[in-house]
Amino acid sequence: MRRLWIIIFNLLLLSLPVWGWAGGEGLEVPEELGKKVDLSHLSGINHFFAAWYNDNLWVYATIVTGLMGTVGLAIALVTDVILKMVGMEVSKIEHHE
């Protein structure tokens, strides 16, 4: 009997998104945002990234994604060095299935 209630609960839970579709036509499609950053008060690296954002969002997104990966790698390497200095053994984890 408990198994039946679990199955019913899971089916109801899985059908929740379908209930949302029954709400009606929905809102109108929004128009394109077209937001531009004011560059007059910016300088240095802020101006650099804001100009990329204004000129080409694809270039901006590509560079920011690469920069985030580079910063993440740098944080991981610094953490690795600090943990080794403290005396903790840092190595890859083996997964046995």
C-alpha positions in Angstrom: 0.0 0.0 0.0 2.9 2.4 0.8 4.4 1.7 -2.6 1.2 2.7 -4.3 1.1 6.1 -2.4 4.7 6.7 -3.4 3.9 6.0 -7.1 0.8 8.3 -7.0 2.9 11.1 -5.3 5.6 10.8 -7.9 3.1 10.9 -10.8 1.5 14.0 -9.3 4.9 15.7 -8.7 5.9 14.9 -12.3 2.7 16.4 -13.7 3.1 19.8 -11.9 4.8 21.5 -14.9 1.8 20.5 -17.1 -0.6 22.2 -14.7 1.3 25.4 -15.3 0.7 25.2 -19.1 -3.0 25.3 -18.5 -2.9 28.9 -17.2 -3.9 30.6 -20.4 -2.2 32.4 -23.3 0.5 34.0 -21.2 2.2 37.4 -21.7 3.2 39.0 -24.9 6.7 38.4 -26.2 9.0 41.1 -24.8 10.9 43.3 -27.2 14.6 43.2 -27.4 16.4 44.9 -24.5 19.2 46.7 -26.3 20.7 48.0 -23.1 24.0 50.0 -23.4 26.4 50.9 -20.7 27.4 54.6 -20.3 31.1 54.8 -20.8 31.6 58.4 -19.9 32.4 57.8 -16.2 34.4 54.6 -16.7 38.1 54.1 -17.0 40.7 51.3 -17.1 39.5 47.7 -17.0 35.9 48.7 -16.4 35.8 50.7 -19.6 37.5 47.8 -21.4 34.8 45.3 -20.5 31.9 47.8 -20.8 33.0 48.7 -24.4 33.1 45.0 -25.3 29.6 44.6 -23.8 28.3 47.5 -25.9 30.0 46.5 -29.1 29.5 42.7 -29.3 27.8 40.5 -26.7 29.3 37.3 -28.2 32.9 38.6 -27.9 32.1 39.8 -24.4 30.5 36.4 -23.4 33.5 34.5 -24.9 36.1 36.6 -23.1 34.3 36.6 -19.8 33.9 32.8 -19.9 37.6 32.3 -20.7 38.5 34.7 -17.9 36.3 32.9 -15.4 38.0 29.6 -16.3 41.4 31.1 -16.0 40.6 32.6 -12.6 39.2 29.3 -11.4 42.3 27.5 -12.5 44.5 30.0 -10.7 42.4 29.6 -7.5 42.7 25.9 -7.7 46.5 26.0 -8.2 47.0 28.4 -5.3 44.8 26.3 -3.1 46.8 23.2 -4.1 50.1 24.9 -3.2 48.7 26.1 0.2 47.4 22.6 1.1 50.7 21.0 0.2 52.6 23.6 2.4 50.3 22.8 5.3 51.1 19.1 4.8 47.9 17.7 3.3 48.2 15.1 0.6 46.6 16.5 -2.6 46.0 14.0 -5.4 43.3 12.8 -7.8 40.5 10.7 -6.3 40.1 7.3 -7.8 36.5 6.2 -8.3 35.8 2.4 -8.0 32.5 1.2 -9.3 
